[in-house]
Amino acid sequence: MTLVPKSPEALEGQELPPEIYIPLVDSLYKEGRTLLVGFFMVVGAMLVTFWKTGNPLLLGCAGAFILIAGIRAHEMRAYAAVRAAIKTSAAARRWEHRYVTGAAAALGVLGTWCYLTFASTFDPFAQLVAFSITIAYVVGISGRNFGSGRFVIVQILSVGVPMVAALLLYGDTYHRVFTVFLVPFFIAVAFICERLRRTLLDAVISAREVKLLADRFDTALNNMPHGLCMFDAERRIVVANQQLNEQLGVPPNLDLRRLNPAQLAESCVSAGMLSEADAERFVDELDARLSGGANEDFLVELQSGRTLEVTVQPMDNGGMVALIDDITERKLAEAKINHMARFDALTGLPNRTILRNRMDAALGETTSGIFYAIHFIDLDQFKQVNDTLGHSRGDMLLQAVADRLRSTVRQSDVVARFGGDEFVVLQTPVNDIEEASALADRILQAVGTTYNIDGNEVAVSASIGIAFAPNDGGDADQLLRNADMALYRAKSESRDTWRFFKPEMEAHARARRTLELDLRNALANDAFEVYYQPIVDVRSQRILACEALLRWPHPERGMISPAEFIPVAEEMGIITEIDKRVLRKACADCEQWPDGIRVAVNLSPIQFSRTNVPALIRETLVATGLAANRLEVEITETTLLQDTIRTRAALHQLQGLGVRISLDDFGTKYSSLSYLHSFPLQKVKIDQSFVQDLAANERMQTLLRGVARLSAELGMRVAVEGVETEEQLALIAAEDCIDEVQGFLFGRPLPVAAIRQLLFAATPLKAGKVEKVA
């Protein structure tokens, strides 16, 4: 056993936290009344011993004790004044040192007084009083060492040492024998004080840990996203968090503890959150689980429209924990997901899933002699609307079309969005083909009426393919596939019309799939070839340029017309790669021709929408070594319709490179004279449709003359395509504003070797003489 008690720091193995250490120091300075009583007791005893012995030293002890007591009283008042500012252990430790120092001084005077009664007097009464009061004072203040472990050391050293020294030096043999018992007494006092300190300190630490745990539990409980309540075996709430009040809609200051299920439900009814019927059901559900009759989750519908899910868990003591979760948002999300899984997000129409389910159900009824029709609908000009007005307005158009389709069909019919600008109408029942064709006519009329989309007048038409069940298919997939084939026929023939499915369409579809496969193989094997047709100066009949034309020599079908496979390549999305190869081949061939001969290359509108055309051409020119002014890029009016800002920027970049830009097939589709000044064009190629009846049609001559003169006055060269007769050439040559001609009169497209031979012949190209020169 050691005489030095362990400090609180040693007890804990580390420095005590401020929230414990500072209150310990507080306890030292809160014993003013005890010190006052002890002060009067000690001073009175000292004065009695002085009165009894007349020894002035004892009076001096009384004076010294009074002085020290005054200083300590001042220290206590000073501590009280600065207590609120003490936040750290270091600051509190300084005040502990000051207290222990003052206590050491007071106890030192007390020990000196006891020593002097034995050393300077021989009065038994004075010695008895001094000894008794000193022992009593030490024992009386022993319990106060709780605030400071060093206080015990101070009192033993300050009191015990003088007392033992006095008995040994000035007492007789019996006094010396008494010291043998006195020393263990002081050791026992130190041990008891230390044990008491440990016990009290452990209690403080435990209380703090309990409070921290309770605070953390309370914080966690009240910050849970769920409401929670715990029922005891008597079916009363013993724990409830604040979230429970919020979810049940009861006042936040309402204490739900000690309430039973009926009282809890009554509080919700009073708050207007539960109806009487729902409250009764809520109580029944809770009672059933408290009694062990059920343990599954249940839902509570509040008057506010929110939904609560109650999860219960029984406890061993007969109680139950209930967890309340507000699942309103989850239910809305699930409903939204369910709706999205079955309905189109943009138009609100049923999607493919519902359509197929309804088709399958309708197919089951066909055994009873009930027929139905599938109308596969596609918008004809939707892509142009999307490209010119933007996707947001395109979406608005789709919504408007969906509304018109809804209003056109019967209650028993189903309108579904199949994807993109495709819709499907399930018409059921259908008595005859006239009924189906009548609905198709109504759909075309409804869809074809002009739309006002965000202040823009928009006109679109529709094409429809119709298939009948069960005649045209025994399952939903086959019916949709056959209706799609009929739709393809309607779009390929005239658009803005409808067609019934016919068995021969399937053969055409197989041929289309074969063509697509052959196209991919041709691209992979580089099976395409580039032919060239001369572009001739009207007056000198010298070749100025050659137009690069794509040819596909099929191993089985022979030479396939570009009019047949180019649209398919565009729909497949491989036209961009084909364009790149034609451009590279044409530039490489032109670089081998005589100087001054240009090559004209057509670029698909898709190329401008999907790739960086200026970068592609710049890279091609560098790779082939061709001068930029020898390349002529031919574009159609469709290219100018799409994303005009981006297209105009690309054309200006090409112009900056020195590349010539021609507007091909002018006079077809959506021809607009605004193109001639809105875009950086160097040449206009007038379509061959202007030339076919030129000799017999004076109006066509006037139109050709007007377009040519306007283009020339705007600083552009004018070329005419499709020249096949001498008479056509003579009429064209009579117009001073036409510069170039192109057509079979001067030769058909030739392979690269033949056109190279023709170009190096270096003679004017006489009409009808190309084959001989080549």
C-alpha positions in Angstrom: 0.0 0.0 0.0 1.2 3.4 -0.9 0.8 6.6 1.2 0.3 8.6 -2.0 -3.3 8.2 -3.4 -3.8 7.9 -7.1 -4.9 11.0 -8.8 -8.1 11.1 -10.9 -5.8 11.1 -14.0 -4.3 7.9 -12.8 -7.7 6.4 -12.0 -8.8 7.0 -15.6 -5.4 6.3 -17.2 -5.5 9.7 -18.9 -6.3 13.3 -18.1 -9.8 13.9 -17.0 -12.0 15.7 -19.6 -12.9 19.3 -18.7 -16.6 18.5 -18.2 -15.5 16.3 -15.2 -12.4 18.0 -13.9 -13.9 21.5 -13.7 -16.9 20.5 -11.6 -14.4 18.7 -9.2 -12.5 22.0 -8.7 -15.9 23.7 -8.2 -16.6 21.4 -5.3 -13.5 22.7 -3.5 -14.7 26.3 -3.7 -18.3 25.5 -2.7 -17.5 24.6 1.0 -17.7 28.1 2.4 -20.1 27.3 5.2 -18.1 24.2 6.3 -14.9 26.2 6.3 -16.7 29.0 8.4 -17.8 26.5 11.0 -14.3 24.9 11.1 -12.8 28.4 11.3 -14.8 29.4 14.4 -14.0 26.0 16.0 -10.3 26.2 15.5 -9.9 29.9 16.4 -12.0 29.4 19.6 -9.9 26.4 20.6 -6.7 28.3 20.0 -8.0 31.2 22.2 -9.0 28.8 25.0 -5.5 27.3 25.0 -4.0 30.8 25.1 -6.3 31.8 28.0 -5.5 28.6 29.9 -1.8 28.8 29.5 -1.1 32.4 28.8 1.4 31.4 26.1 1.6 34.2 23.5 2.7 31.8 20.8 -0.7 30.2 20.9 -2.3 33.6 20.4 0.0 34.1 17.4 -1.3 30.8 15.9 -4.9 32.1 16.3 -3.9 35.4 14.5 -2.2 33.5 11.7 -5.1 31.2 11.2 -7.5 34.2 11.0 -5.3 35.9 8.4 -5.1 32.8 6.2 -8.8 32.3 6.5 -9.4 35.8 5.3 -7.1 35.2 2.3 -9.0 32.0 1.5 -12.3 33.7 1.7 -11.1 36.3 -0.8 -9.9 33.4 -3.1 -13.4 31.9 -3.1 -15.0 35.1 -4.0 -12.4 35.6 -6.9 -13.1 32.1 -8.1 -16.9 32.7 -8.2 -16.3 35.8 -10.2 -14.3 34.1 -13.0 -16.0 30.7 -12.9 -18.0 31.2 -16.1 -14.8 31.9 -18.1 -13.1 28.7 -17.0 -13.5 26.3 -20.0 -10.2 24.3 -20.0 -8.6 21.8 -17.6 -5.4 24.0 -17.6 -7.3 27.0 -16.2 -9.1 24.9 -13.6 -5.8 23.3 -12.5 -4.4 26.7 -11.6 -7.3 27.3 -9.3 -6.8 23.9 -7.8 -3.2 24.7 -7.0 -4.3 28.0 -5.3 -6.8 26.2 -3.2 -4.4 23.4 -2.1 -1.8 26.1 -1.3 -4.2 28.0 0.9 -5.3 24.7 2.6 -1.7 23.8 3.2 -1.1 27.1 4.9 -4.1 26.8 7.1 -3.4 23.2 8.1 0.3 24.1 8.6 -0.8 26.7 11.3 -3.1 24.0 12.8 -0.2 21.5 13.0 2.1 24.2 14.4 -0.5 25.0 17.1 -0.7 21.4 18.1 3.1 21.1 18.2 3.5 24.3 20.4 1.0 23.0 23.0 3.4 20.1 23.6 6.7 21.9 23.1 6.0 25.2 25.1 3.4 24.2 27.7 2.9 21.4 30.1 -0.8 22.0 30.5 -2.7 18.7 29.9 -5.9 20.5 29.2 -4.3 22.6 26.4 -2.6 19.6 25.0 -5.8 17.6 25.0 -7.8 20.5 23.3 -5.1 21.0 20.6 -4.8 17.3 19.9 -8.5 16.7 19.8 -9.4 19.7 17.7 -6.6 18.9 15.2 -7.7 15.3 14.9 -11.4 16.3 14.6 -10.6 19.0 11.9 -8.6 16.5 9.9 -11.3 13.8 10.0 -14.0 16.4 9.4 -12.5 17.6 6.2 -11.3 14.3 4.9 -14.4 13.7 2.8 -13.7 17.0 1.0 -10.7 15.5 -0.8 -13.2 14.4 -3.5 -12.3 17.6 -5.4 -8.5 17.2 -5.2 -6.5 14.1 -4.6 -3.5 16.2 -3.4 -5.6 17.6 -0.5 -5.1 14.4 1.5 -1.4 14.6 1.1 -1.4 18.2 2.3 -3.4 17.5 5.4 -1.3 14.5 6.4 2.0 16.3 5.9 0.8 19.6 7.4 -0.9 18.1 10.5 0.4 14.6 11.0 4.1 15.4 10.9 4.1 18.2 13.6 1.8 16.2 15.8 4.0 13.1 15.7 7.1 15.2 16.2 5.6 16.9 19.3 4.7 13.5 20.9 8.2 12.1 20.1 10.2 15.1 21.2 8.2 16.4 24.2 6.1 13.5 25.4 7.0 10.8 27.9 7.4 7.1 27.2 3.6 6.6 26.9 3.3 9.5 24.4 6.0 7.9 22.3 4.2 4.5 22.5 1.0 6.4 21.3 2.8 7.5 18.2 3.1 3.9 17.2 -0.7 3.9 16.9 -1.0 7.4 15.5 1.1 6.8 12.4 -1.1 3.9 11.2 -4.1 6.0 11.9 -3.0 8.7 9.5 -2.2 6.0 6.9 -5.7 4.5 7.4 -7.2 8.0 7.0 -5.3 8.4 3.7 -6.4 5.0 2.5 -10.0 5.6 3.4 -10.0 9.0 1.8 -8.5 7.7 -1.4 -11.1 4.8 -1.5 -13.8 7.3 -1.0 -12.4 9.5 -3.7 -12.3 6.7 -6.1 -15.8 5.6 -5.3 -17.2 9.2 -5.8 -15.1 9.8 -8.9 -16.3 6.5 -10.4 -19.8 7.5 -9.7 -19.3 10.9 -11.4 -17.7 9.3 -14.4 -20.4 6.7 -14.6 -23.1 9.4 -14.3 -21.4 11.3 -17.1 -21.3 8.2 -19.3 -24.9 7.5 -18.6 -25.8 11.1 -19.5 -23.7 11.0 -22.6 -25.3 7.7 -23.6 -28.7 9.1 -22.9 -28.0 12.3 -24.9 -26.7 10.3 -27.8 -29.6 7.9 -27.6 -32.0 10.9 -27.5 -30.2 12.6 -30.4 -30.2 9.4 -32.5 -33.8 8.8 -31.6 -35.0 12.2 -32.5 -33.0 12.4 -35.7 -34.3 9.1 -37.1 -36.1 9.4 -40.4 -38.8 7.1 -38.9 -41.2 7.5 -36.0 -40.5 5.1 -33.1 -42.4 4.2 -30.0 -41.9 1.4 -27.5 -44.8 -0.1 -25.6 -44.4 -1.9 -22.3 -46.2 -5.0 -21.1 -49.1 -2.8 -19.9 -49.5 -1.5 -23.5 -48.3 2.0 -22.6 -45.7 4.0 -24.5 -42.5 4.3 -22.6 -40.3 5.7 -25.4 -41.3 7.9 -28.3 -39.3 10.2 -30.6 -40.1 13.6 -32.0 -40.5 12.2 -35.5 -43.5 10.2 -34.3 -45.3 13.4 -33.4 -44.6 14.9 -36.8 -45.7 11.8 -38.7 -48.9 11.5 -36.7 -49.6 15.2 -37.0 -50.0 15.7 -33.3 -48.6 18.9 -31.6 -44.8 18.6 -31.2 -45.0 19.4 -27.4 -47.5 16.6 -26.8 -45.8 14.0 -24.6 -46.9 10.6 -26.0 -45.4 8.6 -23.1 -47.8 6.7 -20.9 -50.5 6.7 -23.7 -52.0 3.4 -24.7 -53.0 2.7 -28.3 -56.6 4.0 -27.9 -55.3 7.3 -26.4 -52.7 7.6 -29.1 -55.4 7.1 -31.8 -57.6 9.6 -30.0 -54.8 12.2 -30.2 -54.5 11.7 -33.9 -58.3 12.1 -34.3 -58.2 15.3 -32.4 -55.4 16.6 -34.6 -57.5 15.8 -37.7 -55.1 13.2 -39.0 -57.3 10.1 -38.6 -61.0 9.5 -39.1 -62.9 7.6 -36.4 -63.0 4.5 -38.6 -59.3 4.7 -39.4 -58.5 5.3 -35.7 -60.5 2.2 -34.7 -58.6 0.1 -37.3 -55.3 1.5 -36.1 -56.1 0.5 -32.5 -57.2 -2.9 -33.6 -54.0 -3.5 -35.5 -51.8 -2.4 -32.6 -53.7 -4.4 -30.1 -53.5 -7.5 -32.3 -49.7 -7.2 -32.3 -49.4 -6.3 -28.7 -51.4 -9.4 -27.8 -49.2 -11.6 -30.2 -52.1 -12.2 -32.6 -50.1 -10.7 -35.6 -46.7 -9.3 -36.4 -46.8 -8.3 -40.0 -46.5 -4.7 -41.2 -49.7 -2.7 -41.8 -50.5 0.6 -43.4 -52.2 3.7 -42.0 -53.8 6.2 -44.4 -53.9 9.7 -42.9 -56.5 12.3 -43.7 -53.7 14.5 -45.3 -53.2 11.8 -48.0 -50.0 10.5 -46.6 -49.4 6.8 -46.0 -47.6 5.4 -43.0 -46.2 1.9 -42.7 -46.0 0.4 -39.2 -43.4 -2.3 -38.5 -43.7 -4.1 -35.2 -41.2 -6.2 -33.2 -42.2 -7.9 -30.0 -39.9 -7.7 -27.0 -39.0 -10.4 -24.4 -40.7 -8.5 -21.6 -44.1 -8.6 -23.3 -43.8 -5.1 -24.8 -43.3 -4.1 -28.4 -41.3 -1.7 -30.6 -43.2 0.0 -33.4 -41.4 1.7 -36.2 -43.4 4.1 -38.3 -42.2 5.0 -41.8 -43.8 7.6 -44.1 -43.9 5.7 -47.4 -45.9 8.3 -49.3 -43.0 9.3 -51.6 -42.1 5.6 -52.0 -45.7 4.8 -53.0 -45.8 7.7 -55.4 -42.4 6.6 -56.9 -43.7 3.0 -57.2 -46.9 4.2 -58.9 -44.8 6.4 -61.2 -42.5 3.6 -62.1 -45.5 1.3 -62.6 -47.0 4.0 -64.8 -43.8 4.5 -66.7 -43.5 0.7 -67.3 -46.9 0.7 -68.9 -47.4 4.2 -70.3 -45.3 6.5 -72.5 -43.7 9.3 -70.4 -44.1 12.0 -73.2 -47.7 11.4 -74.4 -49.3 9.5 -71.6 -50.4 6.8 -74.1 -50.1 3.1 -73.4 -46.7 1.7 -74.4 -45.8 -1.5 -76.1 -46.3 -3.6 -73.0 -50.0 -2.6 -72.6 -50.5 -2.8 -76.4 -49.2 -6.3 -76.5 -51.3 -7.4 -73.5 -54.4 -6.0 -75.1 -53.5 -7.6 -78.5 -53.0 -11.0 -76.8 -56.4 -10.6 -75.0 -58.1 -9.6 -78.3 -56.5 -12.5 -80.1 -58.2 -14.8 -77.5 -61.5 -13.4 -78.6 -61.0 -14.1 -82.3 -61.9 -17.7 -81.8 -65.5 -16.4 -81.2 -65.5 -14.7 -84.6 -64.5 -11.3 -83.4 -61.9 -9.5 -85.5 -59.6 -6.6 -84.9 -57.3 -4.4 -86.9 -53.8 -3.0 -86.2 -53.1 0.5 -87.6 -49.4 1.2 -87.6 -49.0 5.0 -88.0 -45.8 6.9 -88.9 -45.5 10.7 -89.3 -44.2 11.6 -92.7 -42.5 15.0 -92.0 -41.6 14.6 -88.4 -37.8 14.5 -88.8 -37.9 17.8 -90.7 -39.9 19.4 -87.9 -37.4 18.1 -85.4 -34.5 19.4 -87.4 -35.9 22.8 -88.1 -37.8 23.6 -84.9 -35.8 21.6 -82.4 -36.5 18.5 -80.3 -38.6 20.2 -77.7 -41.1 21.4 -80.3 -40.9 18.0 -81.9 -42.0 16.5 -78.6 -44.9 19.1 -78.4 -46.0 17.9 -81.9 -46.0 14.3 -80.7 -48.2 15.2 -77.8 -50.6 17.1 -80.0 -50.8 14.1 -82.4 -51.4 11.8 -79.5 -54.3 14.0 -78.4 -55.9 13.9 -81.8 -55.6 10.1 -82.0 -57.3 9.8 -78.7 -60.2 11.9 -79.9 -60.5 9.9 -83.2 -60.8 6.4 -81.9 -63.7 4.7 -80.0 -63.7 3.8 -76.3 -63.0 0.2 -77.1 -59.9 1.0 -79.2 -56.4 1.4 -77.8 -54.0 4.1 -78.9 -50.3 3.4 -78.1 -47.1 5.1 -78.8 -44.7 2.5 -80.3 -41.6 4.6 -80.3 -40.2 7.8 -81.9 -42.9 9.2 -84.2 -44.7 5.8 -84.5 -48.1 5.1 -83.1 -50.3 2.0 -83.1 -54.1 1.9 -82.9 -55.7 -1.4 -81.9 -59.2 -1.3 -83.4 -61.5 -3.8 -81.8 -63.9 -5.1 -82.7 -63.9 -4.8 -86.5 -66.7 -6.1 -88.7 -65.2 -5.5 -92.1 -62.4 -3.9 -94.0 -64.5 -0.8 -94.7 -64.7 -0.1 -91.0 -60.9 -0.3 -90.8 -60.4 1.9 -93.8 -62.9 4.5 -92.5 -60.9 4.8 -89.3 -57.6 5.1 -91.3 -59.2 7.9 -93.3 -60.3 9.7 -90.1 -56.8 9.4 -88.6 -55.2 10.8 -91.8 -57.6 13.7 -91.7 -57.1 14.4 -88.0 -53.3 14.1 -88.1 -53.0 16.1 -91.3 -54.6 19.2 -90.0 -52.2 22.1 -89.3 -50.8 22.4 -85.8 -49.8 25.5 -83.8 -46.7 24.5 -82.0 -45.3 27.2 -79.7 -46.3 29.9 -82.1 -45.2 28.0 -85.2 -47.5 26.7 -87.9 -46.6 23.0 -88.5 -48.1 20.7 -91.1 -47.4 17.0 -91.1 -49.1 14.0 -92.7 -49.2 10.3 -91.7 -48.8 7.0 -93.4 -50.6 3.9 -92.1 -50.2 0.2 -92.5 -53.1 -2.0 -91.5 -53.1 -5.7 -90.6 -56.1 -7.8 -89.5 -56.3 -10.5 -86.8 -56.4 -13.4 -87.1 -56.1 -13.4 -91.0 -52.7 -11.6 -91.1 -51.1 -13.2 -88.0 -51.7 -15.5 -85.1 -49.7 -13.5 -82.5 -48.9 -9.9 -81.6 -45.4 -9.9 -83.1 -46.5 -11.2 -86.4 -49.4 -8.7 -86.7 -47.2 -5.8 -85.8 -44.5 -6.9 -88.3 -47.1 -7.3 -91.1 -48.7 -3.9 -90.3 -45.2 -2.4 -90.4 -44.7 -3.9 -93.8 -47.9 -2.3 -95.0 -46.8 1.0 -93.6 -43.5 0.8 -95.5 -45.5 0.3 -98.7 -47.6 3.3 -97.9 -44.6 5.5 -97.3 -42.7 4.3 -100.4 -45.7 4.8 -102.7 -47.1 8.2 -101.9 -47.2 8.9 -98.2 -50.3 10.5 -96.5 -52.2 7.3 -97.3 -52.8 3.9 -95.9 -52.3 0.4 -97.2 -53.6 -3.1 -96.2 -51.0 -5.8 -95.6 -50.7 -8.2 -98.5 -48.7 -11.4 -98.4 -46.3 -10.3 -101.2 -45.1 -7.5 -98.9 -43.4 -10.1 -96.8 -41.3 -11.1 -99.9 -40.5 -7.5 -100.4 -39.4 -7.2 -96.8 -37.2 -10.2 -97.1 -35.6 -8.6 -100.2 -35.1 -5.5 -98.2 -33.3 -7.4 -95.4 -31.2 -9.1 -98.0 -30.3 -5.8 -99.5 -29.3 -4.4 -96.1 -27.1 -7.4 -95.5 -25.4 -7.1 -98.9 -24.8 -3.4 -98.3 -23.0 -4.1 -95.1 -20.9 -6.8 -96.8 -20.1 -4.4 -99.7 -19.0 -1.8 -97.2 -16.9 -4.2 -95.3 -15.3 -5.6 -98.5 -14.9 -2.1 -100.2 -17.0 -3.3 -103.1 -18.3 0.1 -104.2 -16.9 1.9 -107.2 -16.7 5.6 -108.2 -17.7 6.6 -111.7 -17.4 10.1 -113.1 -19.6 12.2 -115.4 -18.2 15.3 -117.2 -19.5 18.8 -116.4 -19.0 20.8 -119.5 -18.6 24.5 -120.3 -21.7 25.5 -122.4 -19.8 27.5 -125.0 -16.3 26.0 -125.3 -17.6 22.4 -124.6 -14.4 21.8 -122.6 -14.6 19.6 -119.5 -14.5 21.8 -116.4 -15.1 19.2 -113.8 -16.4 15.7 -113.2 -19.1 14.6 -110.8 -18.2 11.6 -108.7 -21.1 9.1 -108.7 -21.3 6.0 -106.6 -21.8 2.6 -108.3 -22.4 -0.8 -106.8 -21.6 -3.8 -109.0 -23.4 -6.6 -107.1 -21.9 -10.1 -107.7 -25.3 -11.6 -108.4 -27.6 -8.8 -109.4 -25.2 -6.8 -111.5 -25.0 -3.0 -111.3 -27.5 -1.7 -108.7 -29.0 1.7 -109.1 -28.0 4.3 -106.5 -31.7 5.3 -106.3 -32.3 1.8 -104.9 -29.6 1.4 -102.3 -28.7 5.0 -101.3 -32.0 5.6 -99.3 -31.5 2.2 -97.7 -27.9 3.1 -96.7 -29.2 6.4 -95.2 -31.8 4.6 -93.2 -29.2 2.1 -92.0 -26.8 4.9 -91.0 -23.9 3.7 -93.1 -24.1 6.5 -95.6 -21.6 8.6 -93.7 -18.9 5.9 -94.1 -19.8 5.5 -97.7 -19.5 9.3 -98.2 -16.1 9.3 -96.6 -14.8 6.6 -98.9 -16.2 8.3 -102.0 -14.7 11.6 -101.0 -11.3 10.1 -100.4 -11.4 8.2 -103.7 -12.6 11.1 -105.7 -10.0 13.5 -104.3 -7.2 11.0 -104.9 -8.3 10.4 -108.5 -8.7 14.1 -109.2 -5.2 14.8 -108.0 -4.0 12.6 -111.0 -6.0 14.6 -113.5 -4.9 17.6 -115.5 -4.5 20.8 -113.6 -7.7 22.9 -113.5 -10.1 20.0 -113.7 -12.3 19.8 -110.6 -14.2 17.0 -109.0 -17.7 17.4 -107.6 -18.7 15.1 -104.7 -22.2 14.8 -103.2 -22.4 14.7 -99.4 -25.5 13.4 -97.7 -27.5 15.6 -95.3 -26.8 13.0 -92.7 -23.1 13.6 -93.1 -23.6 17.3 -92.0 -25.8 16.3 -89.0 -23.5 13.5 -87.7 -20.0 14.5 -88.5 -17.6 17.5 -88.6 -17.6 18.0 -92.4 -15.0 20.8 -92.5 -12.6 18.6 -90.4 -13.3 15.6 -92.7 -12.6 17.5 -95.9 -9.5 19.2 -94.4 -8.1 15.8 -93.5 -9.0 14.3 -96.9 -7.3 17.1 -98.8 -4.1 16.7 -96.7 -4.1 13.0 -97.2 -4.6 13.1 -101.0 -2.7 16.3 -101.7 -5.5 17.8 -103.7 -5.8 21.6 -103.8 -8.9 22.8 -102.1 -10.1 24.9 -105.1 -10.3 21.7 -107.2 -12.9 20.2 -104.9 -16.6 21.0 -105.3 -19.0 19.8 -102.6 -22.6 19.3 -103.8 -25.3 19.6 -101.2 -29.1 19.3 -101.5 -31.8 21.6 -100.1 -32.5 19.0 -97.4 -29.0 19.8 -96.0 -29.9 23.5 -95.7 -33.2 22.7 -93.9 -31.5 20.9 -90.9 -29.9 22.8 -88.1 -29.3 25.9 -90.2 -26.9 27.5 -87.7 -24.6 24.6 -87.6 -24.9 24.0 -91.4 -24.2 27.6 -92.3 -21.1 27.6 -90.0 -19.8 24.4 -91.7 -20.3 25.8 -95.1 -18.5 29.1 -94.2 -15.6 27.0 -92.9 -15.5 25.1 -96.2 -15.6 28.4 -98.1 -12.7 29.6 -96.0 -10.7 26.5 -97.0 -11.2 27.4 -100.7 -13.6 24.5 -101.4 -16.5 25.3 -103.9 -20.0 24.7 -102.8 -22.9 23.8 -105.2 -26.6 23.6 -104.5 -27.6 20.4 -106.3 -31.1 19.5 -107.7 -32.4 23.0 -107.3 -36.1 23.2 -108.2 -37.2 20.1 -106.4 -38.7 19.4 -102.9 -38.8 22.6 -100.9 -37.0 24.9 -103.2 -36.6 28.4 -101.8 -34.8 31.4 -103.4 -33.8 32.4 -99.9 -31.1 29.7 -100.0 -29.3 31.6 -102.8 -28.4 34.5 -100.5 -28.6 32.9 -97.1 -25.8 30.4 -97.6 -22.2 30.7 -99.1 -23.0 29.1 -102.5 -20.8 29.4 -105.6 -22.9 27.4 -108.0 -26.5 26.4 -108.5 -27.3 23.1 -110.4 -30.8 23.3 -111.9 -32.5 19.9 -111.7 -33.1 17.9 -114.9 -36.9 18.1 -114.4 -36.6 21.7 -115.8 -35.0 20.3 -119.0 -37.2 17.3 -119.9 -40.0 19.3 -121.6 -37.9 22.4 -122.3 -38.4 22.4 -126.0 -42.2 22.1 -125.9 -43.0 24.1 -122.8 -42.4 27.9 -122.9 -43.4 28.3 -119.3 -40.5 25.9 -118.3 -38.2 28.0 -120.5 -39.3 31.1 -118.7 -38.8 29.5 -115.3 -35.4 28.2 -116.2 -34.4 31.6 -117.5 -35.6 33.4 -114.4 -33.8 31.1 -111.9 -30.6 31.2 -114.0 -30.6 35.0 -114.3 -31.3 35.5 -110.6 -28.5 33.1 -109.6 -26.1 34.7 -112.0 -26.9 38.2 -110.7 -26.1 36.9 -107.2 -22.6 36.1 -108.4 -23.1 32.3 -108.8 -22.4 30.0 -111.7 -25.3 28.2 -113.1 -25.2 24.5 -114.3 -28.1 22.5 -115.8 -28.4 18.8 -115.3 -30.0 16.2 -117.6 -29.1 17.6 -121.0 -29.8 14.7 -123.5 -30.5 16.3 -126.9 -29.0 18.9 -129.2 -32.2 20.9 -129.1 -32.1 21.2 -125.3 -28.4 22.3 -125.5 -29.2 24.9 -128.1 -32.0 26.4 -125.9 -29.7 26.4 -122.8 -26.8 27.9 -124.7 -29.0 30.7 -125.9 -29.2 31.9 -122.3 -26.1 33.9 -121.5 -26.4 33.3 -117.8 -26.0 29.5 -117.9 -22.4 28.4 -117.6 -22.3 24.6 -117.4 -24.2 21.6 -118.6 -24.2 18.0 -117.7 -26.0 15.0 -119.1 -26.1 12.0 -121.4 -25.6 14.2 -124.4 -22.0 14.5 -123.3 -21.7 11.0 -122.0 -22.7 8.6 -119.3 -20.7 8.2 -116.1 -17.4 6.4 -116.7 -15.0 4.4 -114.5 -11.8 6.1 -113.4 -9.6 4.8 -116.1 -11.9 5.9 -118.9 -12.5 9.3 -117.5 -8.7 9.8 -117.0 -8.2 8.9 -120.7 -10.9 11.3 -121.7 -9.5 14.2 -119.7 -6.0 13.8 -121.1 -7.3 13.9 -124.6 -7.2 17.7 -124.2 -9.8 18.4 -126.9 -13.1 20.2 -126.7 -15.8 17.6 -125.9 -18.3 17.5 -128.7 -21.8 16.4 -128.0 -22.4 12.7 -128.5 -18.6 12.0 -128.9 -17.7 10.9 -125.4 -17.7 7.2 -126.1 -15.4 7.5 -129.1 -12.9 9.7 -127.2 -13.0 7.4 -124.2 
